[in-house]
C-alpha cells in the first residue's frame, strides 16, 4: 500500500462552500426564546421576594436563581426544538429533510481509526477494535480504512500484553483491515499529546482521522457515513456523533443507558440547531479532517501551575474552538445510529470521572477571551464549566433559602415599626405566583424526558420492551435521577471548590467493569453527604416544618446516599430488571452485529509477530496561541475569504 496520502476533497479551503442556511436567524430565535423565558421566571421570583422588602439574603437568592433558571431554560428549549426536528425528520444544520449523503463520484480517501490507550484492559481494547474493523465494508476500494492503536501505557506487563494481542489481531484481520501499533515512552500531553505525536509522524498519510476511545465501538455503516459526509463538504473540519452507552448491567448503568438512548439524540438535535457549524467535540467517536486538525489544533500549555494551569486537560472543547477559529465547520451528526461507548458502572466511578472533567472544564474559563475565537466556542467553554458550577449554585440557593427561612422563623414579628404608630403594619401576602413558578420550573425540568418518551412511543416502542414497559422504565429512571441528584450536587460542589482551592487530580484510566460496591466503601464516600442531609432535615423540621417538606427531595436523597450507591451498583438487581423487561434499550433488544461480535471477544491465538507501523511522513503541528491571532494572515478565515481578498492574495503570491 502506498505511503502517500490519497487526497480527494481536501484541496479546498474551508470558505469555498455555502454556510448552513439561516445561521444567524436561528441563533437569534433561540436567544429570544431564552431571554423571554428567563425574564418571565426572574420577574415572577422578584415579585415573590419583593413583598415586604427584599433582604440581602433574598437578593442573593434572586441572583443565583437567575443563573440556574437560565441553565434549565437552555436545556428546555433545546429539547423542544430537537423534538420538533426529530419528529419532522429534519436535519438540524441543513434544516432539510434527512437524506443519506453519498460520497462524490470518483473521490478517493484514506481514513485512520486512531485509538489512544493508556494502561487499559487490553482484551477489551482489542475485541472492540476487531468488532469495529470486521464490520467495515469490503466493497469500497475508494475508501481505504486503517486502524492505529496508540499506546501511552506505562505498565510493562500491560505493554507486553498489548504487543502480543495486537500481533494476533493483525494476523486475524490481515485480509480485512491493516492494524498498526505504536507505543511511546512518555505520557506527555496525555491523550492530546498522544494524538499530536501520531499526527506529526503519520498524519500526512491520511485524509481523515476517526478518533476512538478504548471503550468506543462503531458500526461499519456509521464510519462510511462519516467519511462520505466529510468528502461531500470540503469545509467540514470535524463531525461529531452522539455515542450511546451500551453493555451496562448495574441499575446505575442501565438507568443512564436508557436516558442516553431516549434523550441524547433529541437534545443533540436541538443543540445542533443553534450551534449550526460551530458545534462541540466530545473527544471520541468523531471524524476530523487531518490536515485541518494538524494546522489548527496544536495545544499550548496554560500559564501557571495545575489545576488551572499547565496541560489542557479537556482538550476536545479547545480543539473544536481552534478548528472553528480557523474557519472550518464543526458539526454534529445527531441521527447516526451505530456509535457506542461504555461508561462507569456505579456512581462512585462516575463521580471520579466527573472530578477529572471538572478540572478540565474549569480551565476553559481562562480561554473565554482568547483572541479570534467564535462566539459559540466561548459559549461552549462557559457552559462546560457551568455544567459543574451549577451544582454549587444550586447548593448555594438551598443553603441561603434555608438561612432565610430560619431567620424568619426565629425572628419575632414586629407590626409596629414606629413609636407613634396607631395601626399595625400587617404582613402582605405574596402574589399567587409561587405555585405557577414552581410548576413551570418542574415542567421545564421534566419536559425533555416527556418529549423523549413521546418520540419512542411513536416510533420504536418495541425496541424498549413495549409501550407499558417503556413508560414504567421512564418513571423508574426519573425517580432514580431525582434521588441521586442531591448526592451529585454535593460531589460536584466539593470538586469545584477543590479545584478552585488548588487541588489537582491524576488523569488515570477509566474503570468500566461492573461491580457491586461494598457497604464499607459506599459509607466511606458518602457519610459526609448523609450527615448534611440528617442535620438539614432535623433543623428545618424543628424550626420551620413547612420548609422541611419543601426540602424533602434534597434531604431524602442525601440520607439515602450510601444505600443508593450500594443498590444502584448491584448487578443482581440490574439483571432482575432486565428479566422483567425494564430499562431495556435497543442495543439489547435488537443488538447490531458489531455488539454481538464484541460479546464473543476472541482470545489471542498463536505466536504472531508484531508488524511494524508504516513508513513515517513527518510534518509539523504548530502550537496555537490564545493571546494572538491574525485574521488577515489566516487563509482559513471565513469573514475575510471574499473574491476581492482572494484576488489580492493571488497577486501577492
N, C-alpha and C positions, 0 to 999 in steps of 0.2 A: 504494500500500500504506500502510496506516495507520501513523502513528508511535507509537502507544500499544502497550504490551505486551499479549499475549494470555494473561492469567493463567488457569490451569486448576486444577492440583492444588496450587498454591503457597500458598494461604491458611493451610494447616495449619502449626502449629508442629511441630518435629521430634519432639516427645514424644507425638504423637497416635496412633502406631501401635505394634504389638507388636514388641519387640526379637527378634532371632534366638533360636530355641529352644536350650536347654541351653548358653547362652553361658558361664556360669561353670563348668559341669561340664566342658565340652570343654577349657577352658583349664587346669583342674585336672588333667585326664587328661594333657594334653601336658606339664605341669610335672612330673608324677610320672614319666612316661616319660623325660623329660630328666634329672631328678635321679637316678633309679635307674641310668641308663646311665653318666652321668658318675661317679657314686660307684663303680661297678664298675671303670671304667677307671682312676680315680685310685688306688683300692685296689690294683689289680694293679701299677701303676707304683711305688707306695710299697713294696710287698713286694719288688719287684725291686731298688730302690735301698737299702733298709734293711740288706741283707746286709753285714756288716762295718762298720756305722755309716754315717750319712748325712753327707756332706761339705757345706760351704756351696754348692759348685757344683751338687751334686745336689738341694739344696733349691730352688735357682733353677730347675733343670730341671723339678722337680715342679710348681712354681707356673706356669711357662709352659705345661707340658703340660696342666694343668687348663683353661687358657683355650682353647687350640687344640682340645683334645678336646671341650670343650663346644660350640665352633663347629661341629665336624664332626657332633656329635650332633643339633644343631638341624636341619641340612640332611638328615640321615639320616631322622629321624622325620617331618619334613615330607614327604619323598619317599614314605615308606611310606604315610602317611595319604593323600597325594594320589593314589597308585597305587590304593588301595582305593576311594576316592571316584570316581575316573575310571572304573575297571573296572566299578563298580556303577551308574554314571551318576547319582550323587547330587550335588545341589548342595552345595558346601562350606559355605555360610552357612545355607540353609534346611534342609539335611540331608534334603530330599525328593527324589523323582525329578525329573530335569531335565524342564522343560517350557517352552515359549515363553510369554513374558509379553505379554499383549495390553494395549494402552492402554485405560484406562477409556472406556466409550462416551460420546460427546458431548463429550469433552475437546478442547481446542484449545491449541496451544502454538506458540511461535516460538523457534527454535534458531539460534545463530550458530556457524559453523565459524571459530574465531578462530585465525589463523596468524601468530604473531610471527616476523619475519625480521630479520636483521642482516648486511648485506653477503654475501648468499647468491648461489648460482648461479640467476639469475632464470629461465632457461629451465626448470630442473628444478622450481622452486617452482611456476611457472605450469602446467607439464604435470601435476604431481602433483595440484594442486588441481582442475584441469579434469577429470582422470580420476575423481576422487572425486565431483565435482558431477554429472558425466554419469551416474554410477551411481545417483544418488538417484531414488527412485520419483516418478512424475508423477501418481499416482492417490490422493494422500493430502493433500487441501487442508487438513485439520485440523492437519497438521504443516507449518508454514511454516519452511523452512530457507534461511538466507542464509550467505554467506561474507564474511569480513573479513580482508584482508591488512594486517597492522600492521607497517609498516616502521620500523626504527630505523637504517637504513643511513646510513653517513657518507661513502661514496664517491660523488661527483657523477655519475660515469659510470654507476654501478650504479643510482642513484636515477632517472636519466633512462631507463635500460633498464626499470626496474620500471614507470614511468609508461606507457611505450609498450606493453609487453607486457600489463599489466593492462587497459589500454583495449581492446586487441584481444580479450582474454579476455572482458571484459564484453560485447562485441559478439557473440562466438560463443555465449555462454551466456544471451543476453538472454531467451530464451523458456523457460529451464530453471531457472536459479538466479541470484538477484541477488548480484553480487560487488561488494564495496566495497573501497576502498583509502584508507589513511591513512598519511601519513609525518609523524613528529615529529622535531624538530630536535636532540634530545638523546637520549642513551642512559642517562639516569639510572635506576637500579634494574634495568638490563638487562631481561631477559625479564619478570621480575615487575613491574617498573615500567611496562613497555610494556602489559601486560595491565591493570594497575591504572588507568592513564590511559584506556585504552579503556572500562573499566567505568564510570569517573566521567563519561564523555561519552555513552556509548550503552548502558550496562549495563541500564538500566530498560526498554529496548526488547525485551529477550529474557528468556525464562523459563530457558533453558538455554544453556550455553556449552561447546562441544566444542573443546578445545584441541588444535591440531595443530602439530607441528614442521615445519620447512622440508622435511624428508625423509619426513614422515608420508604414509600412504596408507591409506584405509579404504573398504570397500565400502558401498554404499547400504544394504544389508540390515543390516549391523552398526550403522550410525548410527541407523536406525529402531529397532532392538532396544534401543539405549541410551536413546533418547527414551522408548520405551514403558516401560522399567524405571523411569525417573525419575518418570513420571506415575503408575505403579502404586503407588509407595511414596513418600508425601509426606515421609517422614523422611529420605530418601536425599539427602545433600548432594553426594556425589561417587561416581562409578562408574568405576573404572579397568579398562581392558582389558589384555591381555597382548600387546604388539606383537611381531611376529616379524620378524627381519631378512630382507630379500629383495634380489634383483638383485646378488648377490655373485659375482665372477669369480675372485678370487685364492684360493689354498689357505687362507690365514688366514681370509678372509671366508667361504668355503664351509664350513670346519670349524665356525666359530661359528654360521653359519646353520643347519647341521644340528643342532648341540647345542641351540639355542633351539627349533627345531621339535619335537624329540623330548622334551626335558626341561622346558622352561619352563612349559607349561600344567599339567603334572602337579605340579611343585613349587609353582606358584602356587595350585593347589587345596589342597595340604597347608597352605600358609601361611594361606590364606583360612579354613581350618577353625578355626584357633585365633585368628586375627585377628578373625574374625566381622565385626562392624560397626565395627571400628577398624583398617581396613586402611591401606595407604600409597598414595601418589600419586607417579607417575613423571614428572609434568610435561607429559605429552603423551598423545595417544590416550586421553583420558579426558573424561567429560562432568561438568559441575558445575552445580549449581543457582545461577543467577546471583545471586539475592537473598542466599542464604546466604553465598556467596563474598564479596560486597561488604560484608556486615555483619560478617563474622568474620575476614577474611584480609588486612587492611591490615598490611603488614610494617614493623616498625620497623628502624632501624639498630642494630647491636650496639655497645655501648660499646667504645672503644679503636680502634686502627688495624688495618688489614689486616696479616696474613692472617686472623687470628681475630676481628677486629672489623670495623666498617663495614657495608656492604651484605650482606644474607644472600644467599649465592650459590646454594646448593641449596635453593631456595625451596619446592620441591614437598613435601618432608617436613614443612616447617613449616606450610604451608597445610593439609595433611591434619590435622596436630595441632590447629590452630586451629579447623577445622570440627568435629572431634570434641569439643574442649573446649566448644564452643557447643551440643553435644547432637545435632549432625547425624550420621547414619550415613555412614561411609566404607567402601565395599565394593569388591571386585574381581570382575569378570566373567571367569572363567577359561576358559570353554568357548566363547567367542565367536570364531568364525573371521572373517577379513576385516579384521584390524587389523595394519598393517605399518609398518615403518620401514627405513631404511638405516643402515649403520654404517661406521666406518673400515675401509678395505680391507687395511691392513697393520698390523703390530704397533706400529710407532713412532707412528703417528697414534692408534692405540688407547690407547697409554700416555699420549700427550699429553692425550687426553680425560680419562683417569683422573686425571691430575695436577690438572685443574680440579676434578674431583669430590672428590678428597682434601681440598682446601682447604675446599670447601663442607661436606663431611660432618664434618670436624673442628670446624667452627664449631658444629655441633649439640651437641657436648659441653657448651657453655656454656648450653644450653637444657634440660639434663636435669632441672633442678629448677625449671623455670618454673611459676608459680602456675596451678593449675587444670587442668593437662594430664592426660589419661588415661594410665593406666599403660602401655597398649600404645603410645601415642605416644612415651613415654620410651624404651621398648624399641626402637622404630624409630630414634630418634636414636642410641642406643647401638650397635645392630647396624650401622647405616650407617657409623659411624666404625670399628667393629671389622672391617668388611669389608676395610679397608686396613691397619689396625694389626695385624691377624692376620699379615700378611706379615712385618712387623718382628718380631713374636713368634716366628714360625717361624724366621726368620733367627737370632734370639737363642737358640732351642733348639739349632739346629745348631752355632752358634759355641760355646756353653757345653759342649755334648756333646763337641765336638772338643777343647776345652781340657781337659776331664775325662779323655778317652781319652789325650791326650798326657801329661798329668800321671801317669797310671797307668803309661804305657809308659816314662817317663823316670825313675821313682822305683824305687829298688832295694827289693825286698820285704824286710820285716823280720818274721821269725817269732818273735823273742824280744823282747818289749816290756819285760821286767824282767830286771835283772842276776841275780836269784836264781831265775830261771825254769828248771825242769828239762826241760820238754817244750814244743815249739814250738806257736804258735797257727796252725794250718793255715787257709788261707782257706776260707770256706764257699762252697759252690756256690749260685748264685742259684736260687730256686724255678723250676719249669718253667712260667713264665708269660710269658717273653719272646716266644716264637713265637705263643702264643694272643693276646696283646695286639697284636702286630704284624699278625697275620692278621685279627683283629677290626677293627682300625682301617682296614686296607686294604679290607676288605669294606664297611665303612660309607662309605668314600670312593667306591667303585665302584658301590654299590647303586643310587643314582639313575640311573646310566647303564643298568644291567641292567634295572631296572623300566621305564624309558622304552622300551628295546628290546622288552621283552615286550609292552607295550601296542601298539607299532607293528606288531609281527609278528602280533598277534592281530586287529587292526582294519583296518589300511590298509598292508600291505607294498608293494602296487603303487605307491603314491604316493611311495615312497622307492626305487624301482627294482627291487623284488622282494626276496624273503627273503634270498637269498645276498648280493646286493649291499648290502642294508641291514646285515647282520651285518658284512661287510667294512668298510663305511663307519664303523660304530660303533667297530671296533677301530682304524681309522686315526685317527679323531678323538680317541680316548682316548690313543693314543700321542703324537699331536701336543700334546695338552693337557699330558701328563706332561713332555714335553721343554721346553715354553715356561714351565712353572710356575716353575722356579728363576729365569729371567730376569725374569718378572713380580714375583717376590719381591724381587729387587734393585731394580727400578724403584719399586715401591710403598714399600719401606723408605726409599729416598732421598727420595721425595716427602713421606712423613710426617715424616722428620727435617727436611727443608727447611721445611715449613710450621711445625713447632714451633720452628724456628730463626728464624722471622720472614720467610721468603722468600714473596712473593706472586707471582701469575701473572695474565697478561692473559686475559680471557674472550673469545677470538677465535672466529670462525665455525669450524665443524667441517668438516674435509676428508672428503669421501665418495667422491671419484673414485678408481677403481682405477688403480694404477701400480706398476711394479716398482721397488723401492728399489735404487739403485745400491750396489755393493760399498763404495765410499768412505763413503757416508752410513751404511750398516749398521755398518761398523767404528767410525766416529766416535761412535756412540751406544752401542756395546756393548763397546769394548775394556776398560773397567774390569771389567765382569762376566766377560769372558774371562780377564783376569789373575787375578781372585779364584778362578775355577774352576781355573786351572792351578796356582796356589800351594796351594790346598786339596788337589788331587789329589796333588801331589808330596810335600807334608809328611806327609799321612796314609799314603801308600804307603811312605814311608821309615821312619816311626816306628811305625805301627800298621796293618799291612796288612789286618787283619780289618775295622777301621773304614773303611778305604778302599773296600772292596767294599760295605759298607752305604751309603756315600755316593755310590755310582755314579750314581743318577738325578740327584743335585744337581750334582756337578762336570761330568758329561757334558752336561747341559743348558746350563751356563754356558759350557763350552768351545765349544759349537756355537752360541752366541748370534748371531754375525754371519751364518753360513750359514742359520740358521733365519729370521732377519729377511729375508734376501735371497730365499731359496727360497719362503718362505710368501707373499711378496708377488707372486710370479710369476703373471701372467695366463695365460701359456702352459701352465704346469703345472695351473692351475685348469681351463682349458678341456679339457686332456687327461683329467683326472679326470672331468669331466662326460661326455665322449665314452665313457669306459669305464664309465659308469653308477655312479660312486662319488660319495659326498657329495651325492646328489640329494635334493631336498626337494619337498614338494607344490606349492609356488609355481612350480616349474619343470615338473614332470610334469603337473600339472593347474592351470595358471595361471588365476586368476579374470579376469573381463572387465576389472576395474579395472587389473590389471597389464598386460594386453595393450594397453589404451588408453594407459597411460603409456609403453609401449615405442615408440609411434608419435610422441609428442612433437610435435604440430603447431606449425609456426612461426607467428609473428605475421604477419598479413596486413593490408594496408590501412593507412590513417592514421586510425584511430578516435580520437575524443576521449574523454578520461577522464571518466566520470560521477562527479560529486561524491558524497561519502558522505551518508547520510540526515541528517535534522534531529536535532540533539543533544537528549538528555533528561538534563541534568546531575543528578548525585546524588553523595552522599558515600561514601567508603570509609574509615572511621575507622581510624587507626593503633592496633594492638593492643599490649598490654603483657604482658610475661612476668614482671614483678615484682609485678603486682597484678591480681587477677581476683575479682570479687564473684559468687559463685554465686547469692546471693539476688537480685541485681539482674538476672541473666541469665534472660530468659524462655525460653531455649532449653536450659535445663539439665534433663536427664532426671531426675536424682535428686530435684529439688525440684518437678517438674511433677506433683503429685498433685492429685486432685479438691479436697481441702481448700485447697491453696495457690491453685488456680485461682479458687475462690470468694472467697478473701481478696483476691487481686489485683483481681478484678472489683469488689469493694466499694470498694477504694481508688480505682479509676478512676471 
